[in-house]
């Protein structure tokens, strides 16, 4: 049986294995890229051609209408940028960006339906409503696929807690090892300082 050296820790602790978050699948990545591209294209279209969007509602082309249409375009570009800049290795970033985009498109859908229902003299913007609804459905399906795969995934706060626990465990083991090393050195000094008894 192999003898333990004085510097061998008395208790061996196994480090907890880090939980790796599930990677974003290729289909999810493609769907997210398509949603981001659609938001950016729609935002650029609202900025460049606001009169086309206003013509669907038969609204007069005023400076106020152009201003609000430009704000919607900037918002869509920002949403597309959030989806584009989200790290695919961190699914929670894409999950968060998709949630914001889905909420925005849901608000757009309700506003469009409410405007059409309350204004009889406006045109029926069916293409705009259908496009917004389809985009919201695509975002919802992508979010649903993330929810199915991330049930056992850890949040960033849980990952940080694991890292702190791991560092505390390493410090504790290092302190135990240094204490045992000091004890071994003191025992060695005592054995060297003790005179040997003369042989009879």
Backbone as CSV, one residue per row, in Angstrom:
resi,resn,N_x,N_y,N_z,CA_x,CA_y,CA_z,C_x,C_y,C_z
1,UNK,0.848,-1.201,0.000,0.000,0.000,0.000,0.878,1.242,0.000
2,UNK,0.596,2.182,-0.849,1.399,3.391,-0.984,1.133,4.319,0.186
3,UNK,2.260,4.740,0.866,2.124,5.618,2.013,1.871,7.045,1.551
4,UNK,1.082,7.748,2.326,0.780,9.138,2.004,1.892,10.032,2.508
5,UNK,2.327,10.957,1.703,3.368,11.906,2.098,2.776,12.946,3.036
6,UNK,3.641,13.642,3.816,3.109,14.655,4.749,2.368,15.791,4.059
7,UNK,2.698,16.026,2.789,2.055,17.138,2.081,0.792,16.721,1.351
8,UNK,0.402,15.453,1.457,-0.811,14.994,0.787,-2.039,15.479,1.545
9,UNK,-2.973,16.155,0.898,-4.190,16.597,1.604,-4.939,15.418,2.186
10,UNK,-5.479,15.616,3.394,-6.205,14.538,4.053,-7.521,14.247,3.360
11,UNK,-8.155,15.271,2.842,-9.456,15.106,2.193,-9.331,15.564,0.755
12,UNK,-9.627,14.693,-0.145,-9.611,15.045,-1.561,-11.009,15.476,-1.975
13,UNK,-11.079,16.666,-2.502,-12.374,17.192,-2.907,-12.421,17.259,-4.418
14,UNK,-13.500,16.774,-4.934,-13.687,16.824,-6.380,-14.357,18.132,-6.759
15,UNK,-13.801,18.782,-7.791,-14.379,20.029,-8.263,-15.688,19.747,-8.989
16,UNK,-16.700,20.563,-8.749,-17.952,20.357,-9.495,-17.748,20.614,-10.973
17,UNK,-18.278,19.734,-11.775,-18.138,19.891,-13.216,-18.996,21.051,-13.693
18,UNK,-18.404,21.953,-14.471,-19.197,23.094,-14.958,-20.305,22.637,-15.884
19,UNK,-21.459,23.234,-15.693,-22.614,22.901,-16.529,-22.561,23.752,-17.792
20,UNK,-22.408,23.120,-18.922,-22.301,23.830,-20.188,-23.697,24.074,-20.742
21,UNK,-23.978,25.341,-21.056,-25.282,25.674,-21.626,-25.432,25.064,-23.012
22,UNK,-26.616,24.628,-23.360,-26.793,24.055,-24.693,-26.524,25.080,-25.774
23,UNK,-25.790,24.667,-26.790,-25.458,25.579,-27.886,-26.695,25.836,-28.739
24,UNK,-26.682,26.983,-29.379,-27.778,27.328,-30.280,-27.690,26.443,-31.515
25,UNK,-28.776,25.811,-31.862,-28.774,24.940,-33.030,-28.708,25.764,-34.311
26,UNK,-28.393,25.073,-35.397,-28.275,25.767,-36.681,-29.620,26.357,-37.111
27,UNK,-30.697,25.611,-36.885,-32.020,26.101,-37.263,-32.394,27.341,-36.454
28,UNK,-32.099,27.323,-35.159,-32.378,28.492,-34.329,-31.538,29.688,-34.763
29,UNK,-30.289,29.433,-35.113,-29.416,30.524,-35.564,-29.936,31.140,-36.858
30,UNK,-30.374,30.281,-37.794,-30.906,30.786,-39.065,-32.188,31.577,-38.833
31,UNK,-33.074,31.045,-37.984,-34.333,31.749,-37.698,-34.070,33.105,-37.050
32,UNK,-33.115,33.149,-36.123,-32.780,34.421,-35.479,-32.191,35.408,-36.476
33,UNK,-31.331,34.916,-37.377,-30.745,35.798,-38.391,-31.813,36.340,-39.343
34,UNK,-32.775,35.493,-39.707,-33.861,35.942,-40.590,-34.707,37.016,-39.902
35,UNK,-35.035,36.796,-38.621,-35.829,37.785,-37.881,-35.075,39.108,-37.778
36,UNK,-33.778,39.035,-37.494,-32.977,40.263,-37.405,-32.940,40.994,-38.742
37,UNK,-32.770,40.236,-39.840,-32.728,40.864,-41.166,-34.062,41.518,-41.514
38,UNK,-35.174,40.853,-41.175,-36.493,41.433,-41.459,-36.719,42.727,-40.682
39,UNK,-36.297,42.747,-39.431,-36.445,43.972,-38.641,-35.594,45.102,-39.217
40,UNK,-34.364,44.784,-39.605,-33.487,45.824,-40.148,-34.023,46.341,-41.476
41,UNK,-34.475,45.423,-42.349,-35.019,45.845,-43.649,-36.268,46.699,-43.456
42,UNK,-37.145,46.277,-42.538,-38.356,47.063,-42.294,-38.018,48.428,-41.704
43,UNK,-37.023,48.478,-40.826,-36.623,49.756,-40.257,-36.044,50.699,-41.296
44,UNK,-35.195,50.159,-42.186,-34.629,50.999,-43.246,-35.728,51.491,-44.185
45,UNK,-36.692,50.611,-44.492,-37.792,51.013,-45.375,-38.627,52.127,-44.750
46,UNK,-38.862,52.039,-43.441,-39.631,53.096,-42.778,-38.862,54.413,-42.732
47,UNK,-37.542,54.321,-42.653,-36.744,55.546,-42.634,-36.621,56.169,-44.019
48,UNK,-36.429,55.311,-45.034,-36.186,55.822,-46.388,-37.490,56.197,-47.080
49,UNK,-38.517,55.352,-46.931,-39.796,55.574,-47.634,-40.955,55.643,-46.644
50,UNK,-41.008,56.657,-45.807,-42.139,56.733,-44.859,-43.471,56.998,-45.540
51,UNK,-43.439,57.594,-46.726,-44.699,57.893,-47.420,-45.424,56.623,-47.827
52,UNK,-44.678,55.550,-48.118,-45.308,54.281,-48.505,-46.093,53.706,-47.331
53,UNK,-45.508,53.771,-46.139,-46.216,53.264,-44.959,-47.441,54.106,-44.644
54,UNK,-47.324,55.409,-44.825,-48.472,56.276,-44.538,-49.583,56.117,-45.562
55,UNK,-49.218,55.772,-46.806,-50.248,55.604,-47.836,-51.155,54.413,-47.553
56,UNK,-50.634,53.409,-46.816,-51.469,52.249,-46.482,-52.613,52.632,-45.554
57,UNK,-52.410,53.691,-44.771,-53.446,54.143,-43.843,-54.174,55.383,-44.351
58,UNK,-53.861,55.808,-45.561,-54.470,57.007,-46.145,-54.286,58.218,-45.250
59,UNK,-53.118,58.287,-44.598,-52.820,59.412,-43.719,-52.173,60.532,-44.529
60,UNK,-52.459,61.778,-44.213,-51.786,62.885,-44.893,-50.307,62.926,-44.523
61,UNK,-49.485,63.248,-45.507,-48.041,63.288,-45.282,-47.675,64.591,-44.580
62,UNK,-47.634,64.533,-43.264,-47.254,65.690,-42.458,-45.915,65.419,-41.782
63,UNK,-45.333,66.465,-41.233,-44.041,66.307,-40.554,-44.173,65.426,-39.315
64,UNK,-45.292,65.520,-38.613,-45.505,64.678,-37.432,-45.600,63.208,-37.807
65,UNK,-46.320,62.911,-38.893,-46.445,61.519,-39.340,-45.091,60.971,-39.772
66,UNK,-44.309,61.781,-40.481,-42.970,61.348,-40.878,-42.087,61.100,-39.653
67,UNK,-42.235,61.924,-38.633,-41.421,61.780,-37.425,-41.715,60.458,-36.721
68,UNK,-42.999,60.148,-36.526,-43.352,58.899,-35.851,-42.976,57.681,-36.692
69,UNK,-43.110,57.791,-38.007,-42.700,56.681,-38.868,-41.197,56.459,-38.789
70,UNK,-40.434,57.538,-38.715,-38.981,57.412,-38.570,-38.605,56.792,-37.228
71,UNK,-39.349,57.141,-36.175,-39.094,56.523,-34.871,-39.323,55.015,-34.921
72,UNK,-40.380,54.595,-35.608,-40.631,53.155,-35.758,-39.497,52.487,-36.526
73,UNK,-38.977,53.178,-37.540,-37.860,52.622,-38.294,-36.613,52.472,-37.446
74,UNK,-36.317,53.481,-36.633,-35.154,53.395,-35.738,-35.333,52.264,-34.734
75,UNK,-36.554,52.115,-34.219,-36.816,51.033,-33.269,-36.574,49.667,-33.897
76,UNK,-37.044,49.476,-35.145,-36.842,48.188,-35.811,-35.362,47.924,-36.069
77,UNK,-34.613,48.947,-36.426,-33.176,48.764,-36.653,-32.476,48.387,-35.349
78,UNK,-32.880,49.005,-34.238,-32.289,48.662,-32.942,-32.618,47.221,-32.559
79,UNK,-33.866,46.806,-32.785,-34.241,45.419,-32.479,-33.442,44.431,-33.323
80,UNK,-33.299,44.741,-34.623,-32.491,43.873,-35.471,-31.037,43.847,-35.046
81,UNK,-30.519,45.000,-34.588,-29.142,45.030,-34.102,-28.953,44.209,-32.840
82,UNK,-29.937,44.244,-31.936,-29.854,43.422,-30.726,-29.786,41.938,-31.063
83,UNK,-30.603,41.512,-32.012,-30.582,40.103,-32.411,-29.278,39.748,-33.115
84,UNK,-28.751,40.676,-33.909,-27.513,40.397,-34.633,-26.319,40.320,-33.693
85,UNK,-26.269,41.201,-32.690,-25.129,41.254,-31.778,-25.211,40.231,-30.653
86,UNK,-26.333,39.551,-30.505,-26.454,38.538,-29.446,-25.483,37.392,-29.711
87,UNK,-24.783,36.976,-28.656,-23.791,35.907,-28.776,-24.502,34.564,-28.941
88,UNK,-24.272,33.843,-30.048,-24.947,32.546,-30.221,-24.502,31.494,-29.221
89,UNK,-23.351,31.704,-28.561,-22.899,30.751,-27.542,-23.626,30.950,-26.216
90,UNK,-24.333,32.064,-26.092,-25.110,32.338,-24.883,-26.572,32.472,-25.285
91,UNK,-27.291,31.398,-25.113,-28.667,31.368,-25.604,-29.562,32.361,-24.880
92,UNK,-29.198,32.724,-23.642,-30.074,33.647,-22.912,-30.052,35.040,-23.537
93,UNK,-28.940,35.423,-24.211,-28.896,36.723,-24.883,-29.871,36.747,-26.063
94,UNK,-29.857,35.681,-26.857,-30.797,35.599,-27.977,-32.227,35.502,-27.455
95,UNK,-32.413,34.764,-26.376,-33.742,34.629,-25.770,-34.277,35.992,-25.342
96,UNK,-33.427,36.806,-24.744,-33.845,38.134,-24.293,-34.177,39.046,-25.473
97,UNK,-33.318,39.036,-26.502,-33.564,39.890,-27.673,-34.838,39.474,-28.407
98,UNK,-35.073,38.167,-28.509,-36.298,37.693,-29.156,-37.534,38.080,-28.351
99,UNK,-37.425,38.031,-27.031,-38.556,38.432,-26.199,-38.920,39.898,-26.384
100,UNK,-37.898,40.754,-26.481,-38.162,42.184,-26.709,-38.800,42.399,-28.075
101,UNK,-38.270,41.706,-29.097,-38.832,41.854,-30.444,-40.265,41.338,-30.513
102,UNK,-40.535,40.217,-29.834,-41.893,39.669,-29.831,-42.864,40.621,-29.140
103,UNK,-42.448,41.208,-28.035,-43.310,42.173,-27.347,-43.596,43.383,-28.241
104,UNK,-42.569,43.855,-28.945,-42.750,45.008,-29.830,-43.718,44.691,-30.967
105,UNK,-43.556,43.522,-31.587,-44.450,43.156,-32.688,-45.873,42.901,-32.201
106,UNK,-46.010,42.377,-30.993,-47.356,42.174,-30.445,-48.062,43.509,-30.228
107,UNK,-47.321,44.493,-29.721,-47.902,45.829,-29.547,-48.289,46.419,-30.898
108,UNK,-47.419,46.244,-31.905,-47.742,46.752,-33.245,-49.027,46.130,-33.780
109,UNK,-49.186,44.829,-33.570,-50.381,44.142,-34.069,-51.647,44.698,-33.426
110,UNK,-51.627,44.833,-32.101,-52.811,45.356,-31.412,-53.099,46.801,-31.814
111,UNK,-52.055,47.600,-31.989,-52.265,48.997,-32.386,-52.870,49.077,-33.779
112,UNK,-52.349,48.267,-34.717,-52.890,48.282,-36.080,-54.357,47.865,-36.107
113,UNK,-54.674,46.792,-35.379,-56.065,46.335,-35.348,-56.966,47.382,-34.697
114,UNK,-56.488,48.013,-33.632,-57.282,49.030,-32.944,-57.517,50.245,-33.842
115,UNK,-56.476,50.654,-34.583,-56.622,51.810,-35.472,-57.627,51.518,-36.576
116,UNK,-57.548,50.317,-37.151,-58.482,49.955,-38.221,-59.909,49.877,-37.687
117,UNK,-60.076,49.339,-36.476,-61.424,49.199,-35.917,-62.044,50.547,-35.554
118,UNK,-61.213,51.511,-35.166,-61.746,52.805,-34.718,-61.826,53.852,-35.820
119,UNK,-61.247,53.588,-36.968,-61.227,54.585,-38.041,-61.850,53.983,-39.284
120,UNK,-63.039,54.449,-39.614,-63.738,53.894,-40.776,-63.236,54.477,-42.087
121,UNK,-62.642,55.675,-42.047,-62.233,56.318,-43.290,-60.853,55.880,-43.762
122,UNK,-60.145,55.096,-42.931,-58.813,54.652,-43.333,-58.902,53.415,-44.209
123,UNK,-57.854,53.208,-44.977,-57.767,51.980,-45.765,-57.532,50.790,-44.841
124,UNK,-57.774,49.617,-45.369,-57.560,48.405,-44.590,-56.120,47.929,-44.801
125,UNK,-55.243,48.115,-43.809,-53.838,47.721,-43.990,-53.630,46.236,-43.724
126,UNK,-54.321,45.401,-44.480,-54.211,43.954,-44.264,-52.799,43.434,-44.487
127,UNK,-52.079,43.857,-45.535,-50.707,43.339,-45.710,-49.797,43.661,-44.529
128,UNK,-49.920,44.877,-43.983,-49.077,45.248,-42.848,-49.400,44.403,-41.617
129,UNK,-50.701,44.203,-41.371,-51.098,43.405,-40.207,-50.630,41.963,-40.364
130,UNK,-50.799,41.399,-41.546,-50.393,40.007,-41.771,-48.886,39.853,-41.628
131,UNK,-48.121,40.814,-42.153,-46.660,40.715,-42.059,-46.188,40.792,-40.612
132,UNK,-46.803,41.692,-39.830,-46.415,41.810,-38.419,-46.792,40.553,-37.649
133,UNK,-47.977,40.008,-37.934,-48.414,38.791,-37.243,-47.506,37.614,-37.589
134,UNK,-47.149,37.465,-38.857,-46.265,36.367,-39.253,-44.897,36.487,-38.592
135,UNK,-44.375,37.710,-38.514,-43.084,37.907,-37.855,-43.173,37.581,-36.369
136,UNK,-44.285,37.969,-35.736,-44.468,37.648,-34.319,-44.591,36.140,-34.102
137,UNK,-45.266,35.448,-35.016,-45.389,33.987,-34.906,-44.022,33.324,-35.044
138,UNK,-43.212,33.799,-35.987,-41.864,33.252,-36.159,-41.019,33.472,-34.906
139,UNK,-41.118,34.649,-34.317,-40.374,34.922,-33.082,-40.868,34.041,-31.940
140,UNK,-42.179,33.847,-31.868,-42.731,33.003,-30.805,-42.265,31.553,-30.957
141,UNK,-42.262,31.032,-32.168,-41.814,29.654,-32.384,-40.337,29.493,-32.047
142,UNK,-39.527,30.494,-32.390,-38.104,30.420,-32.063,-37.900,30.455,-30.552
143,UNK,-38.634,31.325,-29.865,-38.551,31.360,-28.404,-39.007,30.046,-27.786
144,UNK,-40.039,29.454,-28.346,-40.547,28.178,-27.830,-39.495,27.080,-27.965
145,UNK,-38.748,27.082,-29.073,-37.689,26.083,-29.243,-36.582,26.287,-28.217
146,UNK,-36.279,27.534,-27.857,-35.280,27.790,-26.817,-35.785,27.329,-25.462
147,UNK,-37.061,27.544,-25.180,-37.618,27.143,-23.888,-37.558,25.636,-23.706
148,UNK,-37.762,24.882,-24.765,-37.720,23.426,-24.658,-36.323,22.931,-24.336
149,UNK,-35.294,23.570,-24.893,-33.934,23.081,-24.720,-33.269,23.629,-23.475
150,UNK,-33.747,24.747,-22.946,-33.069,25.403,-21.843,-33.729,25.150,-20.502
151,UNK,-34.538,24.085,-20.396,-35.193,23.807,-19.123,-34.181,23.514,-18.026
152,UNK,-33.085,22.786,-18.390,-32.071,22.419,-17.415,-30.878,23.357,-17.442
153,UNK,-30.932,24.401,-18.218,-29.808,25.321,-18.313,-29.735,26.236,-17.096
154,UNK,-28.516,26.707,-16.814,-28.295,27.585,-15.691,-28.294,29.031,-16.150
155,UNK,-28.831,29.882,-15.318,-28.833,31.310,-15.614,-27.452,31.887,-15.327
156,UNK,-27.151,33.101,-15.799,-25.846,33.703,-15.510,-25.571,33.852,-14.018
157,UNK,-26.590,34.171,-13.213,-26.371,34.295,-11.770,-26.000,32.953,-11.147
158,UNK,-26.629,31.867,-11.627,-26.275,30.546,-11.110,-24.863,30.156,-11.518
159,UNK,-24.464,30.493,-12.738,-23.097,30.217,-13.159,-22.097,30.994,-12.315
160,UNK,-22.407,32.254,-11.994,-21.509,33.048,-11.154,-21.393,32.445,-9.756
161,UNK,-22.508,31.921,-9.219,-22.467,31.281,-7.906,-21.573,30.053,-7.924
162,UNK,-21.637,29.268,-8.990,-20.779,28.087,-9.109,-19.315,28.496,-9.163
163,UNK,-19.002,29.570,-9.896,-17.620,30.030,-9.992,-17.099,30.476,-8.631
164,UNK,-17.923,31.206,-7.864,-17.494,31.663,-6.541,-17.283,30.475,-5.613
165,UNK,-18.175,29.500,-5.659,-18.029,28.305,-4.827,-16.762,27.548,-5.177
166,UNK,-16.455,27.473,-6.456,-15.249,26.778,-6.891,-13.988,27.489,-6.396
167,UNK,-13.989,28.832,-6.436,-12.836,29.585,-5.944,-12.666,29.407,-4.438
168,UNK,-13.780,29.430,-3.695,-13.698,29.218,-2.247,-13.160,27.831,-1.928
169,UNK,-13.558,26.835,-2.706,-13.077,25.477,-2.491,-11.575,25.383,-2.752
170,UNK,-11.107,26.061,-3.800,-9.667,26.047,-4.094,-8.872,26.731,-2.985
171,UNK,-9.389,27.851,-2.469,-8.693,28.540,-1.383,-8.640,27.674,-0.130
172,UNK,-9.729,26.983,0.180,-9.758,26.108,1.347,-8.748,24.985,1.207
173,UNK,-8.687,24.376,0.037,-7.730,23.289,-0.184,-6.300,23.791,-0.110
174,UNK,-6.054,25.005,-0.646,-4.706,25.566,-0.580,-4.309,25.859,0.860
175,UNK,-5.263,26.372,1.663,-4.966,26.621,3.067,-4.673,25.336,3.823
176,UNK,-5.434,24.269,3.559,-5.171,22.981,4.199,-3.807,22.444,3.807
177,UNK,-3.460,22.595,2.536,-2.176,22.083,2.062,-1.015,22.836,2.706
178,UNK,-1.120,24.172,2.832,-0.062,24.958,3.464,0.061,24.616,4.945
179,UNK,-1.065,24.396,5.613,-1.027,24.029,7.027,-0.344,22.683,7.224
180,UNK,-0.652,21.717,6.377,-0.010,20.409,6.478,1.475,20.502,6.156
181,UNK,1.837,21.385,5.223,3.245,21.563,4.884,4.015,22.155,6.059
182,UNK,3.398,23.131,6.763,4.051,23.704,7.936,4.225,22.656,9.029
183,UNK,3.209,21.816,9.235,3.322,20.766,10.244,4.425,19.783,9.891
184,UNK,4.534,19.440,8.599,5.589,18.517,8.182,6.967,19.128,8.397
185,UNK,7.123,20.426,8.121,8.415,21.082,8.328,8.772,21.147,9.809
186,UNK,7.772,21.441,10.658,8.048,21.493,12.099,8.425,20.119,12.639
187,UNK,7.772,19.067,12.155,8.131,17.714,12.583,9.536,17.352,12.133
188,UNK,9.899,17.782,10.919,11.234,17.488,10.418,12.295,18.233,11.227
189,UNK,12.017,19.500,11.595,12.966,20.254,12.412,13.104,19.637,13.797
190,UNK,11.990,19.171,14.374,12.056,18.537,15.695,12.875,17.260,15.648
191,UNK,12.697,16.490,14.568,13.452,15.235,14.467,14.938,15.491,14.277
192,UNK,15.297,16.591,13.599,16.714,16.913,13.409,17.331,17.498,14.671
193,UNK,16.548,18.240,15.447,17.083,18.858,16.664,17.171,17.884,17.824
194,UNK,16.433,16.788,17.806,16.466,15.803,18.889,17.745,14.981,18.774
195,UNK,18.617,14.953,19.837,19.874,14.164,19.746,19.576,12.682,19.765
196,UNK,20.341,11.960,18.969,20.163,10.511,18.934,20.792,9.891,20.179
197,UNK,20.154,8.864,20.702,20.671,8.183,21.894,21.906,7.380,21.538
198,UNK,22.967,7.405,22.412,24.193,6.641,22.092,23.928,5.154,22.064
199,UNK,24.604,4.514,21.167,24.418,3.063,21.042,25.030,2.358,22.224
200,UNK,24.370,1.379,22.738,24.852,0.636,23.894,25.907,-0.362,23.483
